[in-house]
């Protein structure tokens, strides 16, 4: 089993670096196809929450991902930062 760091999860969730996000997606797909597991330390989860809350708006990101998974093409909002989230670039 391998452990993953916070930046791996951030790249996967946010995808602002397309090359790194694609590498992470490939790692996850390979792990899934080989029926292996990745270990996510508690500190990574805590750091991820801190990064998402301080650099990105965490609740808006979760809303956007939820919308994407449920087939929505956009989220209607008055929040200027949240309206910048591009659902078509998010991985599901």
PyMOL commands that set and color helices and strands:
alter all, ss='L'
color gray80, all
select helices_A, chain A and resi 6-14+18-33+42-55+58-69+82-84+87-89
alter helices_A, ss='H'
color red, helices_A
select strands_A, chain A and resi 2-3+38-39
alter strands_A, ss='S'
color yellow, strands_A
deselect
rebuild
show_as cartoon
